[in-house]
Amino acid sequence: MTKVEQAVKLMADHTYGTWRAQKGWKSPLFIAKAEGVYFYDDKGKPYLDFSSQLMCSNLGHGNRAIIDAICEQAKKIPYISPGFICEAKARATEALLDVMPEGLDQFFFSTSGTEANEAAVKILRQYMAPKYKVISRYHSYHGATAVGVSLTGDPRRFYAERARCTVPGIVFAPDAYCYRCPFGLEYPGCSIQCAEYVDYMIKEEGNVAAVFVEPVVGTNGKLVPPPEYFPRLRKICDENGVLLVADEVMSGWYRTGPAWALDNWDVKPDILTTAKGCTGAYAPVGITATTKEIKGFFEETVMCHGHTYAMHPLVLSAIPAAVEEYKKLMATGLPQRVSKHIEKRLRELMENHKCIGDVRGIGHFWGVEIVKNRQTKERFNIKADKFVKPLMTNKIAAEALKRGLYIHNWYDHFTVAPPLIVTEKEVDKGVEIFDEVLKIADKEVEE
Ligand SMILES: Cc1ncc(COP(=O)(O)O)c(C=O)c1O
């Protein structure tokens, strides 16, 4: 057995593969290095990273500035408990003040998006007591632990519910999903029912403390709402005395163009959670940002939350370097230019493939939804198929990987979300392979 074969066997035999039946964790791909928008297996075969891993490696791979910052911190103070501060913690806080929406200047640091959301719910439920209900949406993912998965609309919640690992007090609103409007309406004649219905829910439910949303839905569809949606939702929250929480774990950090997806509609949340791109995924950090008013509530009341690794200096050291790298990159104009190219190329792809039902997105955050029939919009696979049936999107993504393209897939769509450093030429290369493998689904389209 080669060293690589030994490593694969060791991992398959002794570790849990995430979000899968373990029979699907027998031969994980061994990655030997990663640079720019590519990663490489042990034989040197390159894979174009068309989804920034899990929509988190926004600055690409091998960024020296961030790696150096982490290495420097490792030599200084890799860890000091949350009760002490140090230069790395102060510098991360300062860097965040520079990019966070105005007014969201109080931070709780953890090590994942899940934890950022867990903290947000604990904070808001204390702050809003006795109101405690949270309105989330069906097309959403907010994390793996009890609170995050309870907020989640996707099939991962079904499993957590069966394991009795969810929390009460969360209700689900219809999605701003224009391609499959839950009200059967069509924009712009719909009066944004998806937002109006939240007003109805708040009033009918009672005890609603917050509305919790991904401003552009990530894993569950790359759903970009109509322009009126968020200004209206903000107003509905204000009129009803309810907080608006933006989960920008995936949609933040220039993924949709501006630093925050909600900036696209000039709307500010009361709480913003983020993770992934805040370090370009070079180190695990979660951030829960609130207003001063919310922190003020805890002046005398205990903010009863924390972790051993809250405010961990080693991982926080990546934040100032990442913020700097984002600023430099955005100043070049490259992401702004290439995002238009991504859109153009994906729309062209739709013309060539009968299996593409919808192409939607913004910035470097695109979804390509496939269907059996464009007229009826019948899917190849539905939500309930995830984890239990072979998926058409799995088949296509696996073939793409064989041909050197890594593209993330969900049960009904693919994610085109390359690192923001991607060039037009690299986009073309990815689209070329995607174009080829989509023919697998074209063959099964019903005319
Ligand atoms: C919108 C959103 N929120 C929360 C999470 C959970 O983040 P993590 O996987 O870092 O716990 C994710 C992960 O994909 C996400 O996309």
The ligand as an ORCA input file, in Angstrom:
! r2SCAN-3c Opt
* xyz 0 1
  C     -25.864     30.242      6.194
  C     -25.093     29.330      7.087
  N     -25.218     29.454      8.407
  C     -24.543     28.659      9.260
  C     -23.722     27.677      8.789
  C     -22.971     26.794      9.753
  O     -21.627     27.137      9.730
  P     -20.519     26.073     10.237
  O     -20.547     24.946      9.267
  O     -19.255     26.875     10.221
  O     -20.898     25.676     11.593
  C     -23.562     27.499      7.413
  C     -22.689     26.440      6.879
  O     -22.698     26.122      5.729
  C     -24.277     28.349      6.538
  O     -24.180     28.234      5.216
*
